[in-house]
Amino acid sequence: MSSTTATKRKSTATTTAAAKKAKMAAAVHAETVKNILADASGFDLPDTPASTRKMLLELAQYARGLEEEVDSLKPKAKSPEELEAAAEKLANAAKSGIRKQLTWKPSCKAGTAKWMYDGVCNDPEVFGVLLGLEGPPTFKTTKMPREKFEELIGDLDVSIRYDTLRLTSDVNIHWKSAEGTFKFSGTYGK
């Protein structure tokens, strides 16, 4: 027969106490700011210069804390290597999605079969790198020659039983920056 011993979890009372204290201080400072803004000409000042300095110091620390909080919420700028990696991942997903749509249809004989790929890219910088632009796209809709598109995305030829399907037209690119979505479309055939 074996016995097991249980270990107790360490108490997190110190961290929760510190967090509560910080929240209470922030609430007090926010209340002070609210009172000052509510009655700008008649708010109460502390009696002594030392307590006035203390209040100003606490308000300055509160303001700095808010600035740091806002800065931490802003998205960090990506390095060129990170942009390239994200663009390559997006290109691979688009290439796979487009190639899956290139299937045989009777309209392939004339090269008029339609394809369309919808994608999501929340970072305009990444989409700009994907399309070989110098920055985020400034257009809503544009056309790109199929040769250049295949250079950027990758080879889109698909083998079928006795032939190969490939893009036959320029690629239409629709970019919705507010939604972070894009759409590639065009035609394909033999």
C-alpha positions as a printed Julia matrix, in Angstrom:
190×3 Matrix{Float64}:
   0.0    0.0     0.0
   1.43   3.39   -0.95
   0.71   6.69    0.61
   0.72  10.02   -1.11
   1.45  13.31    0.49
  -0.28  16.41   -0.62
   1.56  19.69   -0.84
  -0.18  22.89   -0.03
  -0.33  25.75   -2.43
   1.59  28.84   -1.49
  -0.52  31.69   -0.27
  -0.99  34.59   -2.63
  -2.23  36.91    0.1
   0.67  39.34   -0.36
   0.06  39.76   -4.07
  -3.68  40.19   -3.66
  -3.14  42.66   -0.8
  -0.76  44.7    -2.95
  -3.2   44.62   -5.85
  -6.06  45.74   -3.6
  -3.93  48.55   -2.2
  -3.02  49.72   -5.72
  -6.68  49.63   -6.8
  -7.74  51.61   -3.72
  -5.02  54.24   -4.36
  -6.09  54.52   -8.0
  -9.71  54.94   -6.92
  -8.74  57.69   -4.45
  -6.71  59.51   -7.1
  -9.49  59.15   -9.65
 -11.91  60.62   -7.1
  -9.53  63.55   -6.48
  -9.29  64.22  -10.23
 -13.1   64.01  -10.51
 -13.56  66.53   -7.67
 -11.0   68.94   -9.17
 -12.64  68.79  -12.6
 -16.14  69.14  -11.12
 -15.26  72.41   -9.31
 -12.09  73.82  -10.86
 -12.18  77.12   -8.98
 -13.37  75.93   -5.59
 -11.89  72.52   -4.85
 -10.24  71.95   -1.48
  -6.46  72.14   -1.19
  -4.52  70.52    1.65
  -3.63  72.8     4.55
   0.16  72.48    4.6
   2.66  72.84    1.78
   4.0   69.35    2.54
   0.57  67.77    2.1
   0.03  69.8    -1.09
   3.33  68.46   -2.46
   2.27  64.96   -1.46
  -1.05  65.35   -3.29
   0.7   66.68   -6.42
   3.22  63.83   -6.3
   0.45  61.24   -5.97
  -1.47  62.79   -8.89
   1.72  62.82  -11.0
   2.35  59.15  -10.17
  -1.28  58.36  -11.01
  -0.93  60.16  -14.37
   2.31  58.3   -15.11
   0.64  54.99  -14.25
  -2.21  55.78  -16.65
   0.29  56.69  -19.4
   2.13  53.4   -18.91
  -1.16  51.49  -18.97
  -2.15  53.15  -22.26
   1.31  52.45  -23.74
   1.06  48.79  -22.77
  -2.26  48.47  -24.62
  -0.86  49.81  -27.9
   0.23  47.1   -30.36
   3.98  46.8   -30.65
   5.54  47.56  -34.04
   6.74  44.4   -35.77
  10.3   44.0   -36.97
  10.92  43.44  -40.69
  11.63  39.75  -39.98
   8.32  39.37  -38.14
   6.49  41.12  -40.99
   8.12  38.8   -43.53
   7.23  35.71  -41.49
   3.61  36.81  -41.08
   3.36  37.68  -44.79
   4.79  34.29  -45.75
   2.29  32.52  -43.51
  -0.55  34.54  -45.06
   0.76  33.82  -48.58
   0.88  30.08  -47.87
  -2.71  30.14  -46.59
  -3.88  32.11  -49.65
  -1.97  29.83  -52.04
  -3.51  26.73  -50.48
  -7.01  28.24  -50.55
  -6.72  29.36  -54.18
  -5.26  26.05  -55.38
  -8.15  24.13  -53.76
 -10.57  26.14  -55.89
  -8.81  25.39  -59.17
 -10.83  22.33  -60.21
 -11.93  21.17  -63.63
 -15.08  22.74  -65.06
 -16.21  22.97  -68.67
 -15.44  26.71  -68.66
 -11.75  25.84  -68.07
 -11.43  25.06  -71.8
 -11.96  28.74  -72.59
 -10.0   29.92  -69.53
 -13.02  31.66  -68.01
 -13.62  29.63  -64.82
 -13.87  31.94  -61.81
 -12.06  31.7   -58.48
 -12.23  33.88  -55.36
 -10.34  33.8   -52.07
 -11.46  35.68  -48.94
  -8.94  36.21  -46.18
  -8.35  38.07  -42.94
  -5.28  40.15  -42.14
  -5.69  42.52  -39.21
  -2.28  44.13  -39.75
  -2.1   46.41  -42.83
   1.71  46.33  -42.66
   1.7   42.55  -43.14
  -0.72  42.83  -46.08
   1.54  45.49  -47.62
   4.56  43.18  -47.33
   2.51  40.33  -48.85
   1.76  42.48  -51.91
   5.3   43.85  -52.18
   4.28  47.4   -51.23
   6.43  49.91  -49.35
   3.92  50.11  -46.5
   0.26  49.47  -45.78
  -2.02  49.5   -48.84
  -3.62  52.84  -49.69
  -6.16  51.39  -52.11
  -9.52  49.71  -51.69
  -9.44  47.86  -55.01
  -6.66  47.25  -57.5
  -5.56  44.83  -60.22
  -2.26  43.0   -60.24
  -0.76  41.14  -63.2
  -1.0   37.39  -62.67
   2.76  36.92  -63.12
   3.54  39.36  -60.3
   0.8   37.83  -58.11
   2.26  34.33  -58.56
   5.72  35.73  -57.8
   4.44  37.06  -54.46
   2.08  34.24  -53.45
   3.78  31.27  -55.06
   3.13  28.85  -57.92
  -0.63  28.38  -58.4
  -0.57  25.79  -61.23
  -2.67  22.71  -60.5
  -2.2   19.42  -62.35
  -5.3   17.7   -63.63
  -5.5   14.36  -65.45
  -4.13  15.38  -68.88
  -3.32  19.06  -68.44
  -2.54  21.87  -66.0
  -4.86  24.58  -64.73
  -3.4   28.06  -64.23
  -4.54  31.64  -63.73
  -5.63  33.26  -67.0
  -6.36  36.84  -65.95
  -5.04  39.64  -63.81
  -5.93  39.3   -60.14
  -8.46  41.67  -58.57
  -7.52  42.67  -55.02
 -10.1   44.17  -52.66
  -8.84  45.47  -49.29
 -11.11  46.54  -46.41
  -8.76  48.11  -43.88
 -11.48  48.87  -41.32
 -12.45  45.18  -41.14
  -8.97  43.77  -41.83
 -10.27  41.58  -44.65
  -9.22  41.1   -48.25
 -10.45  39.31  -51.35
  -8.47  37.97  -54.3
 -10.38  36.99  -57.45
  -9.8   36.17  -61.09
 -10.21  33.5   -63.75
  -8.39  30.28  -64.53
  -8.28  27.57  -67.15
  -5.99  25.53  -69.41
